[in-house]
Amino acid sequence: MIRELINMIVDLDERFASDAPARERVTRLGCELGFVRDANDPVLAWIDDVFGGSWSSEVAIAAQAIATRDGRPAGFAAYDPQGLRFAWLRGIAREPDVGIFGPFGVDPNERGTGLGGALLEIALCGLRARGYRRALIPATSMPLVPYYKHLVDARIVECYDVRSLTPRPVRTVVLASGNGTNFQTVIDRVGEGSLPLDLQALVCNKPEAFAIERAQRAGIETVVVPWDREAQSRDAYDRVLQATVAAREPELVLLLGWMHVLEPGFIEAFSEILNVHPAFLPLDPARESVSMPDGTVIPAFRGPRAVRDALAANSPWVGASVHEVTALTDRGRVLVRKPMRVTSGEEEDGVLARLHPLEHSLVAFAIRRWLYER
């Protein structure tokens, strides 16, 4: 785990007055240079596929230089994103002459060719053209410091101890209905110190759920709140559920395999709710479809049976996303997402078995992003 995040500054002097030399280097490498802004473009899905799952939402709100080879993405450099809320952007990043560089990445097959340096230069020229005098390269780590220093004379201006960004554990309640493998991931990451959460309780609506045993083994309070549909109205059950969670005074509610649609009053009472969903959701919550890395367009597959629905539709792709919860099902802001191909003839159990490890990594990643944006 990275312990320190480093902000670096580049002076946008005359070296960055023209991007023509960098564009020529891209051409000599056999790549084409273009610009993409569509939040559902296959390039953004490719970024999530190759670079971990969180960058597409940042790239989509930025200017983008995209290099392609034979029609396939080879690298990208985003610059001047608007509306980011990360803790490391509350210092020098707020000065009016500072523009933000990144995210930035090159396909593993293109590394060492010089493509990354060319895209970096093009993005810095773009910031200068927009009137900025300095560029901030934010939240990098020590192994990359010499790279930026060598290529563009970047210098360190701010350092953040990751632990200082979340100075105290966040009171958290988990809602789960099933096996609880994502819950176990959170338990493990909290135990090893990489997620600063104070797990107050597990609330479960299924008495037979294995998530309960996971909580008990970890010494986490367990509250089983089943819904007896014959004896209890939906409204009455939702009031009990809300009161149960409210009694633990959570700052964060995690839905980790929770199979009960929350009513609007619950969502209003606990505005900080994250949900893991087994589909590659579009960044635009109004979209009913989403582009995949190979250009395929598939339905968004919202709802409780996303994988089953994807297989029934013969989708060549599934995926996983972690999003903020709103009153509209699976339409909150996406924090992280990652696509996964479906093998021909694969059945639901097999797809889910492959998808779970992907969910585990995304859940931890999304929680850290949420913490850093607080």
N, C-alpha and C positions, 0 to 999 in steps of 0.2 A: 504493500500500500504506500502511495506517495504521502510523505509527511510534510512537504513544503511546496507551496505554489509561488511562482516567481513572475512578477510583471517586469517586462522590459520595454524600453523606449527607443525608437528610431527617429532621428532627426530627418525630416523630409526636405532635404536640401536639393541642390541642382542635380544630383545623381538620379533623382526620381521625377525630373521634369518631363521625361518622355519614356514611354514603355516600348518604343519601337525596337530597340535592341533585344529586349526580352521576348517580344512577339516573334522576332526572327529566329531566336533560339528554339522556341516551341515548334516553329515550322521546320527547322532543320532536323528536329527529332522525329519528324514524320507525323506530328499531331496537328489537329485543327483546334483553334481557339474560339470559344463562343461564350455567350452569357445566357443564363437560365434563371428565371424567377418564379416559375410555376411550382407551388408548394406540393403538387402531386406528381411532379416530373420524375421519370425513372432515375434521373441522376441523384435525386434526393433519397430514393429507395436504395440505390447503390451505395450512397454514403453511409446509410444505416447498416447495410449489410457488411461493409468492409471495415468501418471505423467505430463500431461499438454500439450505436443505437441512439445517441443523444444529439448528434450534431445537425441532423437535417432540420430540426426546428430552429436552430440558430442560423443556418445557412439560408433558410427560406425568408428570413427578415433582413437579409443583407444583399449587397451587390455581390455578384459571383463571376469569377473567371473560371471557365471550365475547359480543360483540355481533353480531347477525345482522340482515340486511335481506332481507325476502321469502324467508326460509329459507336464505339464503346468508351465509357469514361476512363480516363487515365490519371487525372488529378484535378484538384480544384483549390481555389483560394477565395474565401469570402472576406468581405471587408465592409466596414461601416454598418454593422447591424444596429437595429433600432429597438429599444424596449427591453434589453437584457437586464436581469435583476440580480446577478451574482454578487456576492459579498466583495470580491476582489475588484469590482468595478465602481466602488464607492470612494475611491481616493483620487489619484491623478487622472483617472478616466473621465472624471467630471469636468476637467478643465476644458474650456471651449475650443482650444486649438488642438485637442488630442482626438484622433480618430482611432477606432478599434480595428485591429487586424484579426482575421480568423473567424471560424475554424479553417483549417488548412490540412490537406492530405494528398498523398500520391499513392496510387495503386502499388502494392508490393512488387509487382513485376516491372515497375517503372523507376524504382528507387535506384539511385546511383547514376542516373542518366543526365542529371542537371535539370530535369523538368520541374522539380520542386523549387529550385532557386529561381527559375524563370517566372513561375506563377507567383512566388513571393514578391518579386520585383514588380510585376504587373499590378498586384493588389496595392502595393505601397504607392506606386504612381497614381493609381486610382484615388487613393486617399488625398494625395497632394492636389490632384485635379479638383477635388471637392472642397478645397480651401483649408485643409488641415496642415499644420506646421510640424506636427509630431504624430507618430503612430505608436499605439500601445499594443504590444504582443502579450496578451494576458494569460495567467494561470499556466505557464509552462513549468517544466521540471528541470532539475539540474542537468540531466544528460543532454537536453536540447539547447542549453544556454550557449555552449561553444558554437553550435550550428548557426544560430541567429547572430552571434557576435561576429563570426567569420564572414558571413554572407552580406550583412547589411549594417555592421557596426552597432548592433543593438547593445544597450547597456542595462544593467539591473537597476530598477528604481524602487521596487517594493517587494517585500517577501512576506508571505503569510504562512504561519504555522497552521496546518489544517485543523488541529484541535482548537485553535483560538476562534475559528469560524463558527463552532458550535460549543460554546463554553460550558454548557450544562446539558445533561440528557433530556430529551423531549418526552414528556408524558404521552404514552401511546397505548391505544386499545386496538386489538386485532379482532376482526370478525371473520370467522371461517366456518365452513359447513362440511368439509370433507377430510381428506387424508392429511392435508396440512404441510405439504412439502415446501411450499413457499414460506409458510410460517416457520418451518424448521430452519430455512436459510436465514431468516431474520434473527431467530434465536441464536444461531451459530455466529453470525456477524456481530451481534451485540456482545456475545460472550468473548469474542476475540478482540473486541475494542474498536472495530472498524465502523460500527454504526452506533452513534451516541443516542440511543433510545432508552427510555425507562419504560419497559413493558409492564404496564399496570395490570392488564387482564386479557384473557381470551374470552370472547363472547361467542357461543356456538349455538346454532339452532337445531342441531342434530345430535341427540344423546349418544349415538353410536359412532360418531366421527372420530377418527384416529388423531385428529388435531388435539383433542382433549388430552390424550395420553402424552403427547409431545409437550403440552403446557405443564402438565403435572410433573413430568420428569425434570423440567427446567425450573420448577418452583414458582410458576406463574399462576396467579389466581385464575380459576376457571369458573365461568358462569354459563350454565346451560339454560337457554331460553327457547324451548320448543313452542311451536304454534299448533295448538289443538284446534283445528278448523271447525270441529263440531261444537265446541264449547266456548270459543272465543272469536269475536269478530276481528276482521283485519285491522280496523282502527284501534281496537283495544290492544291487540298484540303489538302494533307499532308504538303505542304509548309505553308499554312495558319495556320494549326494546330500547327506546330512546332514554327512558329513565335509568335503565341499567347502565348504559354507556355514560350518561351524564354524571352518575354517581362517582365515576372514576376521574372526572375532570380532565379528559384528554386534550392535548394540544394537536394531536394527530390521530386519525382513525385510518387503519389499513384494512382494506377488503382483500383477503387472500383466499380466494375460492369461496366467497360468500354467495350463496344461492338464494337470495331473497331480495327483491327490488325494494330499495329504500324509498319511503314516501318523502315528499318535499319538505315536510316539517323537520325530519331528521337531518336532511342535507343543510337546511338553514341553521339548525342548532350546532352542527359540527362542520364548519365550512372547509376545514382542512381534512379532506378525505381523498385517499389514493386507492385506485383499483387496478389489479392486474387482469388483463383481458387477453384471451388466446386468439388474437387476430392482429394483423398489421393494419392499424387504423390510419385513416387519412389525417393529415395535420389540420386540414380545414374541417371543422365539425359539421359543416353543412353538406359536405360531399357524401354521396352514397357509394362511391367507388374509389379505388386507390390504384396508382401505378406501381408496378413492381420493377426490380432492377433490369429485367430483360425487356421491358416495355409492355408486358402483359398488363391489362387492366382488369381487376377483379372487384366484386362487390366488397363493401366494407366489412361484412359479416359481424354486425353487432348482435347483441343478445346472448342468451345463456348457452346456446349450442353452436358456437362459432365454428369449431373444427368439424363437427358433423355436417353443418350447413355447407362448409367449403368442400368437403368430400362429395356431398350430394350434387354440388354444382360442377364437379370435376375440375375444381380449381387446381392449377399446378403449384400454387403457393398457399401457405398459411403464414402464421407469424405470431408475435406476442407484442403487447403494448402495455405500458403503465400510464394511466391518465388521471387527471383530477376528476372528481365526481361532481356532476351537476344533476339537475332534475331531469335532464334528457339523457336517456340510457346510452352509455358509452360514447358520449359526445363532449366530454370535458377536454381541456388542454392536454395534449400528449407530451409527457416528459421524456420518455424513451420508447423506442420500438425497434423491432428487428424482424426481417422476413426469414422464412424457412421454406425450402422447396419440398414438394410432396413427391415421393417416389411412386411410379406407376403401380397400381394395384394395392397400395398401402391402405390398411384399415385404421379405424379411429384409434384403437388402443395403441397401435404402433406409432402413429403420428403424435399422440399425446405423450408417449414415453420419450420421444425425441424432443418434444417441445418443452417439457418440464425443466430441463437444465437451462434452456434459454430463458425461461421465465425467471428462474432463480437469480441469474446474473442481472437481469433487467430490474428486478425488484430492488436489489441492493443499490444499483446505479441510480434508480429513480428516487429513492429515499435520500441518497446523498445530494442529488441535485435539488430536491425540495429543501433540504437543510441549508444548502449554500445560497438559496434564493430568499431565505427568510429575512 
